[in-house]
Amino acid sequence: HLPAPEAKDLTSFATRPRELSPAMYDPAAVGRLVPWLRNAAVSRVLSLDALSHPDLVPLGTVPPGPPGLAIRLYALSPTWPRAHVACRVVVAEGREAALLAPYDPAFDPARDVVLEAADRPPGATCAAGRVVRSSSAGGRAAFEVESNASGYLVVRDSHARGWRAAVDGVSAPVLRANGKHRAVAVPAGRHEVVLEYHPPGLLPGVALFALSLLLCGAAWVAAGPRGRA
């Protein structure tokens, strides 16, 4: 029951480029991995190897069974918020630039959102905002969002085709934030934002499947008893 923000879409049909090189999995390179973990809103790290970094606080070990092995649990501190209201928009020219922008020292993880220029995103005018995740189950998550002016709800979960949003029941576009997360524009005031996942191509797929069954049934009937023998 651990949430995995940096996952594929729920049907795993949407491919994602590899973000980490094999060298990044070296325990000695954990210092290079920590910024990536923060951008993924990771708060706990499990490792079979001992990790040494000032921002990784050891919490304990658990024996997995085989002798000589231990699962080490660390807390990452400080962490970046899983969801927040962004009051400043950083416009990036292309996906690659959007992916790299959160690692810039000037990026504020509690206030900023990186959006791609191709989406023509409007700016944010709020000075402050707050968000509370009111429910989360499977392919649905609901948030209570409040801000003093227009801004963006940013959720550090993977963006993928099939995610839809509604602000107070009114459909709203889901933008790609930070090159891989989700963002929904919200006006001033207090609002309920619901994100729901609908598998891409589900209805056409079901229709084609039903049509195939009908055609197979028609061919079976047309063949008659002699043809089916």
Backbone hydrogen bonds, N-H to C=O, Kabsch-Sander energy under -0.5 kcal/mol:
donor,donor_aa,acceptor,acceptor_aa,energy
7,A,4,A,-0.6
7,A,5,P,-1.1
12,S,9,D,-1.9
15,T,13,F,-0.7
24,M,21,S,-1.7
25,Y,22,P,-1.5
26,D,23,A,-1.4
29,A,26,D,-2.5
30,V,27,P,-1.3
32,R,29,A,-1.4
33,L,29,A,-1.0
34,V,30,V,-1.7
37,L,33,L,-2.2
38,R,34,V,-2.2
39,N,35,P,-2.2
40,A,36,W,-1.0
41,A,38,R,-2.2
42,V,37,L,-2.5
45,V,74,Y,-2.4
47,S,72,R,-2.0
53,H,51,L,-0.5
56,L,53,H,-1.8
57,V,55,D,-0.7
57,V,75,A,-3.0
59,L,73,L,-3.2
60,G,73,L,-1.0
62,V,71,I,-2.2
69,L,66,P,-1.4
71,I,62,V,-3.0
72,R,47,S,-3.2
72,R,70,A,-0.7
73,L,60,G,-2.7
74,Y,45,V,-2.5
75,A,57,V,-2.6
76,L,43,S,-2.4
77,S,55,D,-2.6
77,S,75,A,-0.6
84,H,154,V,-2.0
86,A,84,H,-0.6
86,A,152,Y,-3.1
87,C,111,R,-1.9
88,R,111,R,-1.5
90,V,88,R,-0.5
90,V,113,V,-3.1
91,V,89,V,-0.6
92,A,115,L,-2.6
94,G,92,A,-1.3
98,A,94,G,-1.7
99,L,95,R,-2.2
100,L,96,E,-1.6
101,A,97,A,-1.7
103,Y,100,L,-1.8
104,D,101,A,-2.0
107,F,104,D,-2.2
111,R,108,D,-1.6
112,D,108,D,-3.1
113,V,88,R,-1.5
115,L,90,V,-2.2
115,L,113,V,-0.6
116,E,176,R,-0.5
117,A,92,A,-2.8
119,D,116,E,-1.7
120,R,117,A,-1.9
125,T,150,S,-1.7
126,C,150,S,-2.0
130,R,146,E,-2.9
132,V,144,E,-2.0
134,S,132,V,-0.8
134,S,142,A,-1.5
135,S,142,A,-1.5
137,A,140,R,-2.8
140,R,137,A,-1.2
141,A,195,L,-2.5
142,A,135,S,-2.5
143,F,193,V,-2.6
144,E,132,V,-3.1
145,V,143,F,-0.6
145,V,191,H,-3.0
146,E,130,R,-2.6
147,S,189,G,-1.8
148,N,128,A,-1.6
151,G,186,V,-2.6
152,Y,86,A,-1.6
153,L,184,V,-3.0
154,V,84,H,-3.0
154,V,152,Y,-0.6
155,V,182,R,-2.7
156,R,82,R,-3.1
156,R,154,V,-0.5
157,D,155,V,-2.2
158,S,5,P,-1.8
159,H,180,K,-3.0
163,W,160,A,-1.5
164,R,196,E,-3.0
165,A,172,A,-0.9
166,A,194,V,-1.7
167,V,170,V,-3.0
168,D,166,A,-0.7
168,D,192,E,-3.2
170,V,167,V,-1.6
172,A,165,A,-2.3
175,L,173,P,-0.7
175,L,183,A,-2.9
177,A,175,L,-0.7
177,A,181,H,-2.0
178,N,114,V,-2.9
179,G,114,V,-0.5
180,K,177,A,-2.0
181,H,177,A,-3.9
182,R,155,V,-2.1
183,A,175,L,-1.8
184,V,153,L,-2.1
186,V,151,G,-2.7
189,G,147,S,-2.8
191,H,145,V,-3.1
193,V,143,F,-2.6
193,V,191,H,-0.5
194,V,166,A,-2.5
195,L,141,A,-3.1
196,E,164,R,-2.7
197,Y,139,G,-2.7
198,H,162,G,-2.9
198,H,196,E,-0.5
202,L,199,P,-1.6
205,G,201,G,-2.1
206,V,202,L,-2.6
207,A,203,L,-2.6
208,L,204,P,-2.5
209,F,205,G,-2.2
210,A,206,V,-2.6
211,L,207,A,-2.5
212,S,208,L,-2.4
213,L,209,F,-2.1
214,L,210,A,-2.2
215,L,211,L,-2.6
216,C,212,S,-2.5
217,G,213,L,-2.6
218,A,214,L,-2.8
219,A,215,L,-2.5
220,W,216,C,-2.2
221,V,217,G,-2.3
222,A,218,A,-2.7
223,A,219,A,-1.6
224,G,220,W,-0.7
224,G,221,V,-0.9
227,G,223,A,-1.3
228,R,224,G,-1.7
229,A,225,P,-0.7
229,A,226,R,-0.7
